[in-house]
Amino acid sequence: MKRPEYHIIVKYLKVQASEVEQGRIFNWISSSDANQMEFLKLKEIWDNYGQHHENYAIKVQPQTIIGRLGEYQFKANRLILKVAAVLFLLVVSSLAIIQIVQNIKPDEVSYASSKNGKEIWLEDGSLIVLKAGSSIKTMAGFNIDQRNIELQGEAYFKVAKDKEKPFIIRNGSLTITVLGTSFLISPSAHKTAISLFEGKVNVSTSFNEKISLNPNQTAIYTKEMTIRDSVDPNDLSWYSNTLIFNREVMYKVIETLERHYEVTISVPQEVSMKYLTATFQNQSIDEVLEVIADIHDFKVINNLQNKNYTIKK
């Protein structure tokens, strides 16, 4: 994984980094032993020299990327000019090797989610939330000359804008190209759905079929591509832990509950055609079915052994 910019590392050492910047630092440090060693060396340099900059009235311009060779812009008091020169040479010589390493493209990096899912902050500032059992792989040279990744499973993306380097995701036979946007990729056994919340994405297949999506549209790919002019808010329920039903027919409600809680629910015909308007947040399947049972006056039989539920009138 590529090291975050030096000015972000300095902000972190000064306890001034934002949550997003802290996440990038943590992901970088934890990705390899080599990154841990590099961070410790940078921290040692900062502890020995960096903190004294301010004591000697040496200021680094905020817009300057700290630590990059030839990009220091010091404003020093003339009386301590010699001290400033010595400190500058020490820092530059300590970081010279790191500067050379900057031009080396990082290897491929893989991330896999736990059973509870996983949030990943990439070097470009993009956020990826992996659903349980999903994984991604960033290609060699990510965020240097391209932003290409491969996805296996389901994930929510909030992509940082970069017009010069489009964010490209390969998922099976689909290729999704974005500049900066938030969307969801949901593959299943028979189809893949791409739900766009903001921005714009281009979707292409291995058969050169291409479409563009606008906000609140969903692309559904089976053997061909179709567009639905709506986004199901429950597609993100595994991340938000919120289920929203607005006069939804009951058989569709049951399908959503089965997918979200990974259970099986048997429903008689007279119940499946009823409607439901309700919102559930951070509630168990037993609590949800209890509320629905009270609304429509039916009974729920729970088989705890195999996660099967039966609804009876």
N, C-alpha and C positions, 0 to 999 in steps of 0.2 A: 504494500500500500504506500502511496506517495506521501511524503512528509508534508504536513500543513505549512503554509507560508510562515516565514520567520516572525512577522509582526503578530501573528496569532499566537505563536509560542510565547513571545515576550508578554503579550497580554495575559496569557495563562499564568506565567511565572509571577506577574504582578497582581494576580487575583482580580483581573478586570475582564476576563473572557466571558462572552455570553454563553447561554446553555448550548446553542448550536455549535459554537466554537469549542466548548469543552467536550462535546460529543465527538467532534472530529479528532481532537487530541487523544481522547480515550481509545477510539477505534484504531488510530495509528499506532499508539504505544502497545496495545494488546495484540496487534496482528503478527508480531514477530519479536524474537529475542534481540535481533539486530536493531530494531526500532527502539526498544527499551534502552539499549546501550547508548544509542545516539542521543536520546532524550536526556539521559543522565549526564552525558558529556556537555550538552547544551546548558543544562541546569547548573553544572559546575562552573562553566564559563560565566553564566549570568551571576551566580553567587559571588564569584571572585572579582569580576570586573563590571558587569552590567549595572549592578545596583549603585556603584560608585559614580556612574555617569551623572546622575542628578546631583550628587553631592559636590561635583566639580562644575556645576552649571553647564553640563554638556547635554544638549537636547537633540533628539532625533525627530525630524519632521514626521508628523503622523502619516502623511501619504507615502512615506518611504518604506519599503519592505526591509525590515531590520535584518541585518546579517548578510544581505546580498552584496557581493564584492563590487566596490565602486559606487554603491548607492547610499552610503552614509552621508548625511548632510548635517554637520555639526555646527552648533553655535556656541563657541567657547569663549570664556573670559581670557583676555590677552595675557593676564598674569599667570595663567595655568596652561598656556599653550603647549609647553613641553610635556606636561603631564597628559594632556589630551592626545598628543601625537603618540606617546608611548602606549597608552591604552588602545588607541586605534590600531596600531601595528599588532598588538597582542591578540585583539579580537579577530582581525583579518587573517593572521597566520593560523589561528586556531580553527577558523571556518573555511580555509582554502580548500581542504580536501572535500568537505561537505559540498562546497560550491560546484566542484567537478562532478560529484555524484549526482547533482541535480539534473544533468543532461542525460543520465542513464534511464532508460524506460523501465518502469517497474514491471514485475512479472504479473501473470494472471493471479487474481485473488478470488477465492470462493468464500461465500457466506451461506450458512445453513441455519434455519430457524429451529428453535426448541418447540416443545409441545404447546407452549404458550405464545408462539410467534416471536418475532424479533424486529426491532427498529435498527436501521443502519443508516448512518450519515456518510455519504461518499465525499471524496476530496473536493469535488466541485460544489459542495453545499446541498446536493440533492438528498432528499429523504426517501428511503424505501422501507416499507413495512411488510415483512414476509409473514404470510399465514403459516400456521403449523404444518410441517412437512415440506415446506417450499425452500428453494435455494436460488442464489444468483451467482454469477461469475463475471467479474470485470476483466476485460481484455487487456493484454500487455500494452502499456503506454496510455492507459486511461487518464483522461484530462490533460494529456500533453498534446497529442495531435488528433484525438478522437474521444468520444464517450460511448463506447460500445459495451453492452453487457448481454449475457444470456440468462434467461429465466426458466426455471422449472417449477411449476406449481402456480400459486396465486399470490399476488402482491399488489399493494397500493403504492403509487408513485407521486411524489411532489418534486418535480424536476426544476432545478435552478436554471435560469435563462442564460444562454450563451449562443448568440447567432452564428458565431464562427465554428462552433463545434456542436452540431445536433446530437441529441441523446437518442441512441438507437438500441432498441430491445429486440432480441430474437427469441421467439417462443414457439417451438415446433416449426410449422411451415409459415408462420406469420412474422412479419417485420414491422415494428412500430417505430415511427420517427417523430420526435418532438423537439421543440426549441425551449419551451418552459411552460409547464402545465401540471395539473393534477388529474390522475385517472387511475382506473382499476383494471387489471387483467385477471379474468376468471376463467381458466380452462376447466373442462370436465370431460367425461368419457366421450361425449358425442358432439360437443361444441365448445367454442371459445368466445367469451364475451369481453368487450373492451368498453368500459363506461367512462365517459369524459365529464369531469366536473367543472374544469375551467381551462382556458387556453385553446389549443388546436393540435390535433395529431393526424398524421398520415399513416394509413395501414395498407400493407401490401402482402400478397400471398406468393408462394413459390411458383404460382401459375401466372404471375404478373398482373393479377387483379388488384386494382388500387382504388382506395376511397379516402376521403377526408372527413373527419368528425368535428363538429362544433359542440360547444358546451351543452350539457343535458341531452346528449345523443349516445346511443349504444350501438356498437357494431357487433353483429352476431355472425360467427363463421362456422359453418358446417361443411358442406361441399361447395358452397358459394357464400358470398358476403351479402348480408342485408343490414339495413340501418333502422333502428327503432328510435323515434323522437321522444324518448324519455329515459330517465335513469332510475333504477329501483334503489331507493335509499337503503334497503335491507341487504344489498349486495356487499355493503361494508360493515354489516352487523358484527362480523367476527373481530373487527378492529374497534368499532365504537361501542360494542356490547349494547346496542340499542336496536329495538325492533319497532317499526312504525307501520300501522295498518290503517288505511283511510277508506272505509267502506270496501274492504277487500273480500272477495268471495272466499268462503271457508276452505275449499279444497286447495286454493293457492296459499292461504294462511298455513295450512298443514304442511305443504311442500316446503315453505320457508322455515318452519319450526324444525322439520326433519333435517334439513340441511344445516341449520345453525347449531342445533344441539346433538346432531348425529344420533338420532333415535328413529324408531319406526312407529307411526301412529295410524291405527286402523279406524276409519270413520264410516258410518252408514250413509247412504245416499241422501236421506232427508237432512242430515246435518251438513254435508259437504256443500250444499247450495245456499246456506245461510250467509250473512254478511257480518263483518267485524270492523269496528273502528276503535282502535286502542293503541297505546304506546307502552312498551315494556323496556325498562333499563336495568341492567345488572340483576336480572331475576332468573331463577332456575326454571327448567322446563315444568317442574311440578307446580311452581307458583303461577306460571303463565297459563297452564291448562286449568288450574283451579279458578282463575279469573274468568276464562272463557266459559267454563262449565256453569259458573254462576250467572253469566249473561244470558246463555242460551238454554239453561236448565237441562243439562245432561250430566251423566256420570262418567268418571275416568277410572279405568282399571289399569293399575301399574304392575307390570311384570319386571321386578327389579333385576332379575338374573340376566336378561338379554336386552334391556333398554327398549322394551316394547310397551306401547300404550294402546289401549282400546277404549274408544268413546262409544257410549251407549245412551240411547234416548231414555 
